[in-house]
Amino acid sequence: MVEKTAAELKFEEVQRKRQEEKVLKAATKSHKERVAELNKKLEELTEHYDIPKVGPG
């Protein structure tokens, strides 16, 4: 059996903590809230045909 070094164990510990934080952060918002945020963001963007032409012509 190959034992892991202290650095490998620390790395796995940090990875596990980051994964837990990521899961908790994702679980705080419902699907409805995420859709509402996306819609708000899209409303604030300009439409592709609203951008004026730059250059000759």
mmCIF file of the N, C-alpha and C atoms, coordinates in Angstrom:
data_MODEL
# 
_entry.id   MODEL 
# 
loop_
_atom_site.group_PDB 
_atom_site.id 
_atom_site.type_symbol 
_atom_site.label_atom_id 
_atom_site.label_alt_id 
_atom_site.label_comp_id 
_atom_site.label_asym_id 
_atom_site.label_entity_id 
_atom_site.label_seq_id 
_atom_site.pdbx_PDB_ins_code 
_atom_site.Cartn_x 
_atom_site.Cartn_y 
_atom_site.Cartn_z 
_atom_site.occupancy 
_atom_site.B_iso_or_equiv 
_atom_site.pdbx_formal_charge 
_atom_site.auth_seq_id 
_atom_site.auth_comp_id 
_atom_site.auth_asym_id 
_atom_site.auth_atom_id 
_atom_site.pdbx_PDB_model_num 
ATOM 1   N N  . MET A 1 1  ? 0.844   -1.186 0.000   1.00 0.00 ? 1  MET A N  1 
ATOM 2   C CA . MET A 1 1  ? 0.000   0.000  0.000   1.00 0.00 ? 1  MET A CA 1 
ATOM 3   C C  . MET A 1 1  ? 0.888   1.248  0.000   1.00 0.00 ? 1  MET A C  1 
ATOM 4   N N  . VAL A 1 2  ? 0.586   2.156  -0.896  1.00 0.00 ? 2  VAL A N  1 
ATOM 5   C CA . VAL A 1 2  ? 1.370   3.374  -1.019  1.00 0.00 ? 2  VAL A CA 1 
ATOM 6   C C  . VAL A 1 2  ? 0.720   4.452  -0.158  1.00 0.00 ? 2  VAL A C  1 
ATOM 7   N N  . GLU A 1 3  ? 1.504   5.012  0.747   1.00 0.00 ? 3  GLU A N  1 
ATOM 8   C CA . GLU A 1 3  ? 0.989   6.077  1.607   1.00 0.00 ? 3  GLU A CA 1 
ATOM 9   C C  . GLU A 1 3  ? 1.161   7.418  0.913   1.00 0.00 ? 3  GLU A C  1 
ATOM 10  N N  . LYS A 1 4  ? 0.260   8.332  1.225   1.00 0.00 ? 4  LYS A N  1 
ATOM 11  C CA . LYS A 1 4  ? 0.320   9.658  0.619   1.00 0.00 ? 4  LYS A CA 1 
ATOM 12  C C  . LYS A 1 4  ? 1.178   10.578 1.474   1.00 0.00 ? 4  LYS A C  1 
ATOM 13  N N  . THR A 1 5  ? 1.797   11.525 0.809   1.00 0.00 ? 5  THR A N  1 
ATOM 14  C CA . THR A 1 5  ? 2.630   12.485 1.528   1.00 0.00 ? 5  THR A CA 1 
ATOM 15  C C  . THR A 1 5  ? 1.741   13.501 2.225   1.00 0.00 ? 5  THR A C  1 
ATOM 16  N N  . ALA A 1 6  ? 2.337   14.291 3.094   1.00 0.00 ? 6  ALA A N  1 
ATOM 17  C CA . ALA A 1 6  ? 1.597   15.323 3.820   1.00 0.00 ? 6  ALA A CA 1 
ATOM 18  C C  . ALA A 1 6  ? 1.007   16.339 2.844   1.00 0.00 ? 6  ALA A C  1 
ATOM 19  N N  . ALA A 1 7  ? 1.762   16.665 1.804   1.00 0.00 ? 7  ALA A N  1 
ATOM 20  C CA . ALA A 1 7  ? 1.290   17.628 0.811   1.00 0.00 ? 7  ALA A CA 1 
ATOM 21  C C  . ALA A 1 7  ? 0.079   17.081 0.054   1.00 0.00 ? 7  ALA A C  1 
ATOM 22  N N  . GLU A 1 8  ? 0.100   15.803 -0.281  1.00 0.00 ? 8  GLU A N  1 
ATOM 23  C CA . GLU A 1 8  ? -1.033  15.193 -0.984  1.00 0.00 ? 8  GLU A CA 1 
ATOM 24  C C  . GLU A 1 8  ? -2.278  15.175 -0.108  1.00 0.00 ? 8  GLU A C  1 
ATOM 25  N N  . LEU A 1 9  ? -2.097  14.858 1.170   1.00 0.00 ? 9  LEU A N  1 
ATOM 26  C CA . LEU A 1 9  ? -3.234  14.849 2.095   1.00 0.00 ? 9  LEU A CA 1 
ATOM 27  C C  . LEU A 1 9  ? -3.817  16.250 2.257   1.00 0.00 ? 9  LEU A C  1 
ATOM 28  N N  . LYS A 1 10 ? -2.943  17.251 2.386   1.00 0.00 ? 10 LYS A N  1 
ATOM 29  C CA . LYS A 1 10 ? -3.392  18.641 2.524   1.00 0.00 ? 10 LYS A CA 1 
ATOM 30  C C  . LYS A 1 10 ? -4.136  19.079 1.263   1.00 0.00 ? 10 LYS A C  1 
ATOM 31  N N  . PHE A 1 11 ? -3.602  18.706 0.103   1.00 0.00 ? 11 PHE A N  1 
ATOM 32  C CA . PHE A 1 11 ? -4.240  19.059 -1.165  1.00 0.00 ? 11 PHE A CA 1 
ATOM 33  C C  . PHE A 1 11 ? -5.650  18.477 -1.243  1.00 0.00 ? 11 PHE A C  1 
ATOM 34  N N  . GLU A 1 12 ? -5.798  17.205 -0.885  1.00 0.00 ? 12 GLU A N  1 
ATOM 35  C CA . GLU A 1 12 ? -7.118  16.571 -0.917  1.00 0.00 ? 12 GLU A CA 1 
ATOM 36  C C  . GLU A 1 12 ? -8.081  17.231 0.057   1.00 0.00 ? 12 GLU A C  1 
ATOM 37  N N  . GLU A 1 13 ? -7.574  17.616 1.215   1.00 0.00 ? 13 GLU A N  1 
ATOM 38  C CA . GLU A 1 13 ? -8.405  18.299 2.221   1.00 0.00 ? 13 GLU A CA 1 
ATOM 39  C C  . GLU A 1 13 ? -8.920  19.632 1.672   1.00 0.00 ? 13 GLU A C  1 
ATOM 40  N N  . VAL A 1 14 ? -8.030  20.404 1.059   1.00 0.00 ? 14 VAL A N  1 
ATOM 41  C CA . VAL A 1 14 ? -8.414  21.702 0.501   1.00 0.00 ? 14 VAL A CA 1 
ATOM 42  C C  . VAL A 1 14 ? -9.412  21.510 -0.636  1.00 0.00 ? 14 VAL A C  1 
ATOM 43  N N  . GLN A 1 15 ? -9.181  20.528 -1.490  1.00 0.00 ? 15 GLN A N  1 
ATOM 44  C CA . GLN A 1 15 ? -10.098 20.251 -2.596  1.00 0.00 ? 15 GLN A CA 1 
ATOM 45  C C  . GLN A 1 15 ? -11.484 19.888 -2.069  1.00 0.00 ? 15 GLN A C  1 
ATOM 46  N N  . ARG A 1 16 ? -11.526 19.073 -1.028  1.00 0.00 ? 16 ARG A N  1 
ATOM 47  C CA . ARG A 1 16 ? -12.798 18.660 -0.441  1.00 0.00 ? 16 ARG A CA 1 
ATOM 48  C C  . ARG A 1 16 ? -13.548 19.869 0.137   1.00 0.00 ? 16 ARG A C  1 
ATOM 49  N N  . LYS A 1 17 ? -12.828 20.757 0.815   1.00 0.00 ? 17 LYS A N  1 
ATOM 50  C CA . LYS A 1 17 ? -13.459 21.953 1.389   1.00 0.00 ? 17 LYS A CA 1 
ATOM 51  C C  . LYS A 1 17 ? -14.002 22.861 0.286   1.00 0.00 ? 17 LYS A C  1 
ATOM 52  N N  . ARG A 1 18 ? -13.221 23.042 -0.767  1.00 0.00 ? 18 ARG A N  1 
ATOM 53  C CA . ARG A 1 18 ? -13.674 23.891 -1.875  1.00 0.00 ? 18 ARG A CA 1 
ATOM 54  C C  . ARG A 1 18 ? -14.916 23.311 -2.541  1.00 0.00 ? 18 ARG A C  1 
ATOM 55  N N  . GLN A 1 19 ? -14.946 22.003 -2.689  1.00 0.00 ? 19 GLN A N  1 
ATOM 56  C CA . GLN A 1 19 ? -16.105 21.347 -3.294  1.00 0.00 ? 19 GLN A CA 1 
ATOM 57  C C  . GLN A 1 19 ? -17.342 21.543 -2.422  1.00 0.00 ? 19 GLN A C  1 
ATOM 58  N N  . GLU A 1 20 ? -17.179 21.411 -1.102  1.00 0.00 ? 20 GLU A N  1 
ATOM 59  C CA . GLU A 1 20 ? -18.303 21.615 -0.186  1.00 0.00 ? 20 GLU A CA 1 
ATOM 60  C C  . GLU A 1 20 ? -18.827 23.040 -0.279  1.00 0.00 ? 20 GLU A C  1 
ATOM 61  N N  . GLU A 1 21 ? -17.910 24.023 -0.316  1.00 0.00 ? 21 GLU A N  1 
ATOM 62  C CA . GLU A 1 21 ? -18.318 25.422 -0.425  1.00 0.00 ? 21 GLU A CA 1 
ATOM 63  C C  . GLU A 1 21 ? -19.061 25.669 -1.737  1.00 0.00 ? 21 GLU A C  1 
ATOM 64  N N  . LYS A 1 22 ? -18.580 25.071 -2.800  1.00 0.00 ? 22 LYS A N  1 
ATOM 65  C CA . LYS A 1 22 ? -19.215 25.236 -4.112  1.00 0.00 ? 22 LYS A CA 1 
ATOM 66  C C  . LYS A 1 22 ? -20.632 24.670 -4.102  1.00 0.00 ? 22 LYS A C  1 
ATOM 67  N N  . VAL A 1 23 ? -20.795 23.507 -3.490  1.00 0.00 ? 23 VAL A N  1 
ATOM 68  C CA . VAL A 1 23 ? -22.115 22.877 -3.418  1.00 0.00 ? 23 VAL A CA 1 
ATOM 69  C C  . VAL A 1 23 ? -23.062 23.720 -2.578  1.00 0.00 ? 23 VAL A C  1 
ATOM 70  N N  . LEU A 1 24 ? -22.585 24.213 -1.438  1.00 0.00 ? 24 LEU A N  1 
ATOM 71  C CA . LEU A 1 24 ? -23.431 25.039 -0.579  1.00 0.00 ? 24 LEU A CA 1 
ATOM 72  C C  . LEU A 1 24 ? -23.829 26.338 -1.276  1.00 0.00 ? 24 LEU A C  1 
ATOM 73  N N  . LYS A 1 25 ? -22.898 26.932 -1.995  1.00 0.00 ? 25 LYS A N  1 
ATOM 74  C CA . LYS A 1 25 ? -23.191 28.178 -2.707  1.00 0.00 ? 25 LYS A CA 1 
ATOM 75  C C  . LYS A 1 25 ? -24.239 27.945 -3.796  1.00 0.00 ? 25 LYS A C  1 
ATOM 76  N N  . ALA A 1 26 ? -24.121 26.839 -4.504  1.00 0.00 ? 26 ALA A N  1 
ATOM 77  C CA . ALA A 1 26 ? -25.068 26.526 -5.574  1.00 0.00 ? 26 ALA A CA 1 
ATOM 78  C C  . ALA A 1 26 ? -26.442 26.177 -5.014  1.00 0.00 ? 26 ALA A C  1 
ATOM 79  N N  . ALA A 1 27 ? -26.483 25.616 -3.823  1.00 0.00 ? 27 ALA A N  1 
ATOM 80  C CA . ALA A 1 27 ? -27.752 25.178 -3.246  1.00 0.00 ? 27 ALA A CA 1 
ATOM 81  C C  . ALA A 1 27 ? -28.531 26.323 -2.607  1.00 0.00 ? 27 ALA A C  1 
ATOM 82  N N  . THR A 1 28 ? -27.915 27.491 -2.447  1.00 0.00 ? 28 THR A N  1 
ATOM 83  C CA . THR A 1 28 ? -28.605 28.587 -1.774  1.00 0.00 ? 28 THR A CA 1 
ATOM 84  C C  . THR A 1 28 ? -29.656 29.239 -2.669  1.00 0.00 ? 28 THR A C  1 
ATOM 85  N N  . LYS A 1 29 ? -29.504 29.153 -3.974  1.00 0.00 ? 29 LYS A N  1 
ATOM 86  C CA . LYS A 1 29 ? -30.458 29.774 -4.893  1.00 0.00 ? 29 LYS A CA 1 
ATOM 87  C C  . LYS A 1 29 ? -31.316 28.709 -5.559  1.00 0.00 ? 29 LYS A C  1 
ATOM 88  N N  . SER A 1 30 ? -32.585 29.030 -5.686  1.00 0.00 ? 30 SER A N  1 
ATOM 89  C CA . SER A 1 30 ? -33.480 28.108 -6.376  1.00 0.00 ? 30 SER A CA 1 
ATOM 90  C C  . SER A 1 30 ? -33.360 28.331 -7.887  1.00 0.00 ? 30 SER A C  1 
ATOM 91  N N  . HIS A 1 31 ? -33.915 27.426 -8.636  1.00 0.00 ? 31 HIS A N  1 
ATOM 92  C CA . HIS A 1 31 ? -33.887 27.545 -10.097 1.00 0.00 ? 31 HIS A CA 1 
ATOM 93  C C  . HIS A 1 31 ? -34.596 28.822 -10.526 1.00 0.00 ? 31 HIS A C  1 
ATOM 94  N N  . LYS A 1 32 ? -35.701 29.123 -9.872  1.00 0.00 ? 32 LYS A N  1 
ATOM 95  C CA . LYS A 1 32 ? -36.473 30.322 -10.211 1.00 0.00 ? 32 LYS A CA 1 
ATOM 96  C C  . LYS A 1 32 ? -35.630 31.584 -10.006 1.00 0.00 ? 32 LYS A C  1 
ATOM 97  N N  . GLU A 1 33 ? -34.861 31.636 -8.918  1.00 0.00 ? 33 GLU A N  1 
ATOM 98  C CA . GLU A 1 33 ? -34.014 32.799 -8.658  1.00 0.00 ? 33 GLU A CA 1 
ATOM 99  C C  . GLU A 1 33 ? -32.905 32.925 -9.697  1.00 0.00 ? 33 GLU A C  1 
ATOM 100 N N  . ARG A 1 34 ? -32.306 31.782 -10.074 1.00 0.00 ? 34 ARG A N  1 
ATOM 101 C CA . ARG A 1 34 ? -31.243 31.823 -11.087 1.00 0.00 ? 34 ARG A CA 1 
ATOM 102 C C  . ARG A 1 34 ? -31.785 32.287 -12.435 1.00 0.00 ? 34 ARG A C  1 
ATOM 103 N N  . VAL A 1 35 ? -32.987 31.839 -12.801 1.00 0.00 ? 35 VAL A N  1 
ATOM 104 C CA . VAL A 1 35 ? -33.597 32.260 -14.063 1.00 0.00 ? 35 VAL A CA 1 
ATOM 105 C C  . VAL A 1 35 ? -33.897 33.753 -14.020 1.00 0.00 ? 35 VAL A C  1 
ATOM 106 N N  . ALA A 1 36 ? -34.388 34.244 -12.884 1.00 0.00 ? 36 ALA A N  1 
ATOM 107 C CA . ALA A 1 36 ? -34.683 35.668 -12.750 1.00 0.00 ? 36 ALA A CA 1 
ATOM 108 C C  . ALA A 1 36 ? -33.408 36.503 -12.897 1.00 0.00 ? 36 ALA A C  1 
ATOM 109 N N  . GLU A 1 37 ? -32.319 36.062 -12.300 1.00 0.00 ? 37 GLU A N  1 
ATOM 110 C CA . GLU A 1 37 ? -31.047 36.780 -12.434 1.00 0.00 ? 37 GLU A CA 1 
ATOM 111 C C  . GLU A 1 37 ? -30.566 36.790 -13.882 1.00 0.00 ? 37 GLU A C  1 
ATOM 112 N N  . LEU A 1 38 ? -30.682 35.658 -14.563 1.00 0.00 ? 38 LEU A N  1 
ATOM 113 C CA . LEU A 1 38 ? -30.263 35.581 -15.959 1.00 0.00 ? 38 LEU A CA 1 
ATOM 114 C C  . LEU A 1 38 ? -31.109 36.513 -16.824 1.00 0.00 ? 38 LEU A C  1 
ATOM 115 N N  . ASN A 1 39 ? -32.417 36.515 -16.608 1.00 0.00 ? 39 ASN A N  1 
ATOM 116 C CA . ASN A 1 39 ? -33.293 37.388 -17.382 1.00 0.00 ? 39 ASN A CA 1 
ATOM 117 C C  . ASN A 1 39 ? -32.951 38.856 -17.150 1.00 0.00 ? 39 ASN A C  1 
ATOM 118 N N  . LYS A 1 40 ? -32.655 39.220 -15.903 1.00 0.00 ? 40 LYS A N  1 
ATOM 119 C CA . LYS A 1 40 ? -32.285 40.603 -15.595 1.00 0.00 ? 40 LYS A CA 1 
ATOM 120 C C  . LYS A 1 40 ? -30.993 40.979 -16.320 1.00 0.00 ? 40 LYS A C  1 
ATOM 121 N N  . LYS A 1 41 ? -30.028 40.062 -16.300 1.00 0.00 ? 41 LYS A N  1 
ATOM 122 C CA . LYS A 1 41 ? -28.754 40.317 -16.971 1.00 0.00 ? 41 LYS A CA 1 
ATOM 123 C C  . LYS A 1 41 ? -28.958 40.485 -18.474 1.00 0.00 ? 41 LYS A C  1 
ATOM 124 N N  . LEU A 1 42 ? -29.793 39.629 -19.069 1.00 0.00 ? 42 LEU A N  1 
ATOM 125 C CA . LEU A 1 42 ? -30.034 39.711 -20.508 1.00 0.00 ? 42 LEU A CA 1 
ATOM 126 C C  . LEU A 1 42 ? -30.786 40.981 -20.887 1.00 0.00 ? 42 LEU A C  1 
ATOM 127 N N  . GLU A 1 43 ? -31.674 41.457 -20.014 1.00 0.00 ? 43 GLU A N  1 
ATOM 128 C CA . GLU A 1 43 ? -32.405 42.696 -20.293 1.00 0.00 ? 43 GLU A CA 1 
ATOM 129 C C  . GLU A 1 43 ? -31.467 43.893 -20.349 1.00 0.00 ? 43 GLU A C  1 
ATOM 130 N N  . GLU A 1 44 ? -30.400 43.856 -19.566 1.00 0.00 ? 44 GLU A N  1 
ATOM 131 C CA . GLU A 1 44 ? -29.475 44.984 -19.512 1.00 0.00 ? 44 GLU A CA 1 
ATOM 132 C C  . GLU A 1 44 ? -28.520 45.019 -20.699 1.00 0.00 ? 44 GLU A C  1 
ATOM 133 N N  . LEU A 1 45 ? -28.365 43.910 -21.412 1.00 0.00 ? 45 LEU A N  1 
ATOM 134 C CA . LEU A 1 45 ? -27.469 43.871 -22.562 1.00 0.00 ? 45 LEU A CA 1 
ATOM 135 C C  . LEU A 1 45 ? -28.109 44.559 -23.768 1.00 0.00 ? 45 LEU A C  1 
ATOM 136 N N  . THR A 1 46 ? -27.260 45.113 -24.624 1.00 0.00 ? 46 THR A N  1 
ATOM 137 C CA . THR A 1 46 ? -27.790 45.710 -25.844 1.00 0.00 ? 46 THR A CA 1 
ATOM 138 C C  . THR A 1 46 ? -28.080 44.605 -26.850 1.00 0.00 ? 46 THR A C  1 
ATOM 139 N N  . GLU A 1 47 ? -29.009 44.884 -27.736 1.00 0.00 ? 47 GLU A N  1 
ATOM 140 C CA . GLU A 1 47 ? -29.317 43.932 -28.803 1.00 0.00 ? 47 GLU A CA 1 
ATOM 141 C C  . GLU A 1 47 ? -28.231 44.034 -29.867 1.00 0.00 ? 47 GLU A C  1 
ATOM 142 N N  . HIS A 1 48 ? -28.043 42.977 -30.621 1.00 0.00 ? 48 HIS A N  1 
ATOM 143 C CA . HIS A 1 48 ? -26.966 42.983 -31.607 1.00 0.00 ? 48 HIS A CA 1 
ATOM 144 C C  . HIS A 1 48 ? -27.196 44.012 -32.709 1.00 0.00 ? 48 HIS A C  1 
ATOM 145 N N  . TYR A 1 49 ? -28.442 44.377 -32.980 1.00 0.00 ? 49 TYR A N  1 
ATOM 146 C CA . TYR A 1 49 ? -28.719 45.344 -34.042 1.00 0.00 ? 49 TYR A CA 1 
ATOM 147 C C  . TYR A 1 49 ? -28.731 46.779 -33.516 1.00 0.00 ? 49 TYR A C  1 
ATOM 148 N N  . ASP A 1 50 ? -28.561 46.983 -32.214 1.00 0.00 ? 50 ASP A N  1 
ATOM 149 C CA . ASP A 1 50 ? -28.526 48.325 -31.637 1.00 0.00 ? 50 ASP A CA 1 
ATOM 150 C C  . ASP A 1 50 ? -27.143 48.960 -31.724 1.00 0.00 ? 50 ASP A C  1 
ATOM 151 N N  . ILE A 1 51 ? -26.136 48.174 -32.018 1.00 0.00 ? 51 ILE A N  1 
ATOM 152 C CA . ILE A 1 51 ? -24.777 48.692 -32.033 1.00 0.00 ? 51 ILE A CA 1 
ATOM 153 C C  . ILE A 1 51 ? -24.569 49.469 -33.336 1.00 0.00 ? 51 ILE A C  1 
ATOM 154 N N  . PRO A 1 52 ? -24.209 50.747 -33.231 1.00 0.00 ? 52 PRO A N  1 
ATOM 155 C CA . PRO A 1 52 ? -24.027 51.543 -34.452 1.00 0.00 ? 52 PRO A CA 1 
ATOM 156 C C  . PRO A 1 52 ? -22.790 51.098 -35.229 1.00 0.00 ? 52 PRO A C  1 
ATOM 157 N N  . LYS A 1 53 ? -22.846 51.304 -36.541 1.00 0.00 ? 53 LYS A N  1 
ATOM 158 C CA . LYS A 1 53 ? -21.703 50.962 -37.383 1.00 0.00 ? 53 LYS A CA 1 
ATOM 159 C C  . LYS A 1 53 ? -20.581 51.962 -37.143 1.00 0.00 ? 53 LYS A C  1 
ATOM 160 N N  . VAL A 1 54 ? -19.375 51.470 -37.194 1.00 0.00 ? 54 VAL A N  1 
ATOM 161 C CA . VAL A 1 54 ? -18.212 52.330 -37.046 1.00 0.00 ? 54 VAL A CA 1 
ATOM 162 C C  . VAL A 1 54 ? -17.363 52.158 -38.295 1.00 0.00 ? 54 VAL A C  1 
ATOM 163 N N  . GLY A 1 55 ? -17.055 53.257 -38.917 1.00 0.00 ? 55 GLY A N  1 
ATOM 164 C CA . GLY A 1 55 ? -16.212 53.191 -40.103 1.00 0.00 ? 55 GLY A CA 1 
ATOM 165 C C  . GLY A 1 55 ? -16.911 53.799 -41.302 1.00 0.00 ? 55 GLY A C  1 
ATOM 166 N N  . PRO A 1 56 ? -16.280 53.710 -42.446 1.00 0.00 ? 56 PRO A N  1 
ATOM 167 C CA . PRO A 1 56 ? -16.857 54.319 -43.653 1.00 0.00 ? 56 PRO A CA 1 
ATOM 168 C C  . PRO A 1 56 ? -18.125 53.593 -44.113 1.00 0.00 ? 56 PRO A C  1 
ATOM 169 N N  . GLY A 1 57 ? -19.049 54.376 -44.597 1.00 0.00 ? 57 GLY A N  1 
ATOM 170 C CA . GLY A 1 57 ? -20.255 53.787 -45.155 1.00 0.00 ? 57 GLY A CA 1 
ATOM 171 C C  . GLY A 1 57 ? -21.352 53.912 -44.242 1.00 0.00 ? 57 GLY A C  1 
# 
